[in-house]
């Protein structure tokens, strides 16, 4: 019996130490250090005109991206497209081509710590909103009279919301499938990965450590607070079958928006990555109608 107790004590100590190491030295990096990926760049196979662009942000971080040019001599507006966590600028190349053919300039970059851009860590909008400001500075330098809008999905949507609060030169925006605050969504993902078992104190510890490593305050990443200060026109969309980010968060963001010019588009049957595919032409038309109305307003 004594040997059994000793074994159980040693096992408990081992599991405790292993759990501590994972909690402090593994999980925080899984939050702030996404994989760097690339994807098919449809710009290479289309006749649309574009330039490669490098924007230097406030802290000297170099953001690498594309400026896809409208087929119109005077673009209707300049759209900043923002990808999600673990994504890359190439994910927007096909959308940008279609938008350019409808008269819009498109600017899209690898987020910091993604793709070809500089940066060690993703801060979920805490620093990225300042990166967006640097992009707006570049756009306004090249095309001073243009209207500037933003379109982001998932993490890109959260960045878009925070950027719209931070820089009022962004005149309207589209936000797809995003979260209300960072602490909640980190917990949600932790629960998902553990097959429905939520351990909130563990996700909080990991996120706090991630904030220490990347030098940002996770509690200041709160789109649900940012929307209370957004007065620009905004469209929020979400799928009611989103497996990653609850549709309830989309509704909460919409309900808390200060803007009087706001729209909510619910895609029935839509998941996290397939709003356009599930929503089809009707969904795409709603987004394009929103752009058209506010580009000319």
C-alpha positions as CSV (number, residue, x, y, z in Angstrom):
1,X,0.0,0.0,0.0
2,X,2.8,2.4,0.9
3,X,4.4,1.8,-2.5
4,X,1.1,2.6,-4.1
5,X,0.7,5.8,-2.2
6,X,4.2,6.8,-3.1
7,X,3.5,6.1,-6.7
8,X,0.3,8.2,-6.6
9,X,2.2,11.1,-4.9
10,X,5.0,11.0,-7.5
11,X,2.4,10.8,-10.3
12,X,0.5,13.8,-8.9
13,X,3.7,15.8,-8.6
14,X,4.7,14.9,-12.1
15,X,1.3,15.9,-13.5
16,X,1.3,19.1,-11.5
17,X,4.8,20.1,-12.8
18,X,3.9,19.1,-16.4
19,X,0.6,21.0,-16.1
20,X,2.4,24.1,-14.9
21,X,5.0,23.9,-17.7
22,X,2.3,23.6,-20.3
23,X,0.2,26.4,-18.7
24,X,3.1,28.9,-18.4
25,X,5.4,27.9,-21.3
26,X,3.3,26.3,-24.0
27,X,-0.3,27.5,-24.0
28,X,0.6,31.3,-24.0
29,X,2.6,30.9,-27.2
30,X,-0.2,29.0,-28.8
31,X,-2.4,32.1,-28.3
32,X,0.0,34.8,-29.5
33,X,2.2,32.9,-32.0
34,X,0.1,31.7,-34.9
35,X,1.5,29.6,-37.7
36,X,2.8,31.6,-40.7
37,X,1.0,30.4,-43.8
38,X,0.6,31.4,-47.4
39,X,-2.1,30.6,-50.0
40,X,-2.9,30.8,-53.7
41,X,-2.4,34.3,-55.0
42,X,-5.0,34.8,-57.7
43,X,-3.5,38.2,-58.5
44,X,-0.8,36.3,-60.5
45,X,-3.4,34.9,-62.9
46,X,-5.5,37.9,-63.5
47,X,-5.0,41.0,-65.6
48,X,-6.0,43.4,-62.7
49,X,-3.4,46.0,-61.8
50,X,-1.7,45.8,-58.4
51,X,1.4,46.8,-56.5
52,X,3.3,45.2,-53.7
53,X,3.3,47.5,-50.7
54,X,5.3,47.7,-47.5
55,X,3.9,49.8,-44.7
56,X,6.1,50.6,-41.7
57,X,4.0,50.8,-38.5
58,X,4.4,52.9,-35.4
59,X,7.0,50.6,-33.8
60,X,9.0,49.9,-37.1
61,X,7.1,46.7,-37.8
62,X,7.1,46.1,-41.6
63,X,3.7,45.0,-42.9
64,X,3.8,43.4,-46.4
65,X,0.8,43.5,-48.6
66,X,-0.9,44.4,-51.9
67,X,-2.7,47.4,-53.4
68,X,-5.1,46.2,-56.0
69,X,-6.3,49.0,-58.1
70,X,-9.8,49.8,-59.2
71,X,-10.7,49.6,-62.9
72,X,-12.1,53.1,-62.5
73,X,-9.8,56.1,-62.8
74,X,-11.3,57.4,-59.6
75,X,-12.1,54.5,-57.2
76,X,-15.4,54.5,-55.3
77,X,-13.5,54.0,-52.0
78,X,-10.3,52.4,-50.6
79,X,-11.1,49.1,-48.7
80,X,-8.7,47.7,-46.2
81,X,-9.2,43.9,-45.9
82,X,-8.1,42.2,-42.7
83,X,-7.6,38.4,-42.3
84,X,-8.1,36.2,-39.4
85,X,-5.7,34.5,-37.0
86,X,-3.4,32.1,-38.8
87,X,-4.4,33.6,-42.1
88,X,-2.6,35.6,-44.8
89,X,-3.1,38.4,-47.3
90,X,-3.4,35.9,-50.2
91,X,-6.7,34.7,-48.8
92,X,-8.1,38.1,-50.0
93,X,-6.7,38.1,-53.5
94,X,-9.8,36.7,-55.3
95,X,-12.1,39.0,-53.3
96,X,-9.9,42.0,-54.1
97,X,-10.0,41.2,-57.8
98,X,-13.8,41.1,-57.8
99,X,-14.0,44.3,-55.7
100,X,-11.5,46.1,-58.0
101,X,-13.7,45.2,-61.0
102,X,-16.6,46.8,-59.2
103,X,-14.7,50.0,-58.7
104,X,-12.9,49.7,-55.4
105,X,-9.2,50.0,-54.5
106,X,-8.2,47.2,-52.1
107,X,-5.4,47.2,-49.6
108,X,-4.6,44.0,-47.7
109,X,-1.6,42.9,-45.7
110,X,-0.3,40.1,-43.6
111,X,-1.1,41.0,-40.0
112,X,1.9,41.4,-37.8
113,X,3.3,38.0,-36.8
114,X,1.6,36.5,-39.9
115,X,2.8,35.6,-43.4
116,X,5.6,37.9,-44.6
117,X,5.1,40.7,-42.2
118,X,7.4,41.4,-39.2
119,X,6.4,40.9,-35.6
120,X,6.8,38.0,-33.2
121,X,3.4,38.0,-31.6
122,X,-0.3,38.6,-32.4
123,X,-2.0,40.9,-30.0
124,X,-5.6,40.6,-31.3
125,X,-6.1,44.2,-32.1
126,X,-4.2,45.8,-29.2
127,X,-1.3,46.8,-31.6
128,X,-2.9,45.9,-34.8
129,X,-5.3,48.9,-34.7
130,X,-2.2,51.1,-34.8
131,X,-1.0,49.1,-37.8
132,X,-4.3,49.8,-39.5
133,X,-3.8,53.5,-38.7
134,X,-0.4,53.3,-40.5
135,X,-2.1,51.8,-43.5
136,X,-4.7,54.6,-43.5
137,X,-1.8,57.1,-43.4
138,X,-0.3,55.5,-46.5
139,X,-3.6,55.5,-48.4
140,X,-4.4,59.1,-47.5
141,X,-0.9,60.1,-48.6
142,X,-1.3,58.4,-52.0
143,X,-5.0,59.3,-52.5
144,X,-5.9,62.1,-50.2
145,X,-9.5,62.5,-51.3
146,X,-10.5,58.8,-51.1
147,X,-13.0,57.4,-48.7
148,X,-11.5,54.7,-46.5
149,X,-13.4,51.6,-45.3
150,X,-12.5,48.4,-43.6
151,X,-13.6,44.8,-44.0
152,X,-12.5,42.1,-41.6
153,X,-13.5,38.5,-40.7
154,X,-12.9,36.5,-37.5
155,X,-9.9,38.1,-35.8
156,X,-9.8,40.6,-38.7
157,X,-13.3,41.7,-37.7
158,X,-12.2,42.3,-34.1
159,X,-9.2,44.3,-35.5
160,X,-11.6,46.2,-37.8
161,X,-13.8,47.2,-34.8
162,X,-10.9,48.4,-32.7
163,X,-9.5,50.3,-35.6
164,X,-12.8,52.0,-36.3
165,X,-12.9,53.2,-32.8
166,X,-9.2,54.3,-32.8
167,X,-9.1,56.0,-36.2
168,X,-12.3,57.9,-37.3
169,X,-10.9,58.4,-40.8
170,X,-12.2,54.9,-41.4
171,X,-15.7,55.9,-42.6
172,X,-17.5,52.6,-42.7
173,X,-16.9,48.9,-42.2
174,X,-18.0,45.3,-42.6
175,X,-17.4,42.8,-39.8
176,X,-17.9,39.1,-40.3
177,X,-17.9,36.4,-37.6
178,X,-16.0,38.0,-34.7
179,X,-15.8,37.9,-30.9
180,X,-16.8,40.2,-28.1
181,X,-13.7,40.1,-25.9
182,X,-10.4,38.2,-25.9
183,X,-10.6,36.6,-22.5
184,X,-14.0,35.0,-23.4
185,X,-12.9,33.7,-26.8
186,X,-9.7,32.2,-25.4
187,X,-11.8,30.4,-22.9
188,X,-14.2,29.2,-25.6
189,X,-11.4,27.8,-27.7
190,X,-9.9,26.1,-24.7
191,X,-13.2,24.5,-23.9
192,X,-13.6,23.4,-27.5
193,X,-10.2,21.8,-27.6
194,X,-10.9,19.9,-24.4
195,X,-14.2,18.5,-25.9
196,X,-16.5,20.7,-23.8
197,X,-14.5,20.8,-20.6
198,X,-14.0,24.5,-19.6
199,X,-11.2,25.4,-17.2
200,X,-11.5,29.2,-16.9
201,X,-8.7,29.8,-14.4
202,X,-6.3,27.9,-16.7
203,X,-7.3,29.9,-19.8
204,X,-7.0,33.1,-17.8
205,X,-3.5,32.2,-16.5
206,X,-2.3,31.3,-20.0
207,X,-3.8,34.5,-21.5
208,X,-2.2,36.6,-18.7
209,X,1.1,35.0,-19.4
210,X,0.7,35.6,-23.1
211,X,0.0,39.3,-22.4
212,X,3.3,39.4,-20.4
213,X,5.3,37.8,-23.1
214,X,3.8,40.0,-25.9
215,X,3.6,43.1,-23.7
216,X,-0.1,43.9,-24.1
217,X,-3.1,44.0,-21.8
218,X,-5.6,41.2,-22.8
219,X,-8.5,43.0,-21.1
220,X,-8.1,46.0,-23.4
221,X,-8.9,43.8,-26.4
222,X,-12.6,44.2,-26.1
223,X,-14.7,44.8,-29.3
224,X,-17.8,44.8,-27.2
225,X,-16.5,48.0,-25.5
226,X,-15.2,49.4,-28.8
227,X,-18.5,49.3,-30.5
228,X,-20.0,51.6,-27.9
229,X,-17.8,54.3,-29.3
230,X,-18.3,53.6,-33.1
231,X,-20.6,56.1,-34.8
232,X,-19.5,55.2,-38.4
233,X,-21.8,53.0,-40.5
234,X,-21.2,49.3,-40.0
235,X,-22.5,46.0,-41.2
236,X,-22.1,42.9,-38.9
237,X,-22.7,39.4,-40.2
238,X,-22.6,36.0,-38.6
239,X,-23.6,32.5,-39.3
240,X,-26.1,30.8,-36.9
241,X,-24.1,27.6,-37.0
242,X,-20.7,29.1,-36.4
243,X,-18.6,26.4,-34.8
244,X,-15.8,28.7,-33.6
245,X,-17.4,32.0,-32.5
246,X,-21.0,32.0,-31.2
247,X,-23.6,33.9,-33.2
248,X,-24.6,35.4,-29.8
249,X,-21.5,37.5,-29.9
250,X,-22.5,38.9,-33.3
251,X,-25.9,39.9,-31.9
252,X,-24.2,41.4,-28.7
253,X,-21.8,43.5,-30.8
254,X,-24.7,44.8,-33.0
255,X,-26.9,45.6,-30.0
256,X,-24.1,47.6,-28.3
257,X,-23.1,49.6,-31.4
258,X,-23.4,53.3,-30.9
259,X,-23.9,53.9,-34.7
260,X,-27.3,54.8,-35.9
261,X,-26.5,53.4,-39.3
262,X,-26.0,49.7,-38.7
263,X,-27.1,46.4,-40.2
264,X,-27.0,42.8,-39.0
265,X,-27.0,40.0,-41.5
266,X,-27.7,36.5,-40.2
267,X,-26.6,33.7,-42.5
268,X,-28.8,30.7,-41.7
269,X,-26.7,27.5,-41.8
270,X,-23.5,29.5,-42.0
271,X,-20.4,28.4,-40.2
272,X,-17.3,30.3,-39.4
273,X,-15.5,30.0,-42.8
274,X,-18.3,29.8,-45.3
275,X,-20.7,32.8,-45.0
276,X,-20.3,33.7,-48.7
277,X,-20.8,30.1,-49.9
278,X,-23.8,29.4,-47.7
279,X,-25.3,32.9,-48.0
280,X,-24.8,32.8,-51.8
281,X,-25.7,35.7,-54.1
282,X,-28.2,37.2,-51.7
283,X,-25.5,37.5,-49.0
284,X,-23.0,39.0,-51.4
285,X,-25.6,41.5,-52.7
286,X,-26.3,42.7,-49.1
287,X,-22.6,43.4,-48.6
288,X,-22.1,45.1,-52.0
289,X,-25.3,47.2,-51.5
290,X,-23.8,48.4,-48.2
291,X,-20.6,49.3,-49.8
292,X,-22.3,51.1,-52.7
293,X,-24.6,53.1,-50.4
294,X,-21.8,54.4,-48.2
295,X,-19.2,54.9,-51.0
296,X,-21.5,57.5,-52.5
297,X,-22.9,59.0,-49.3
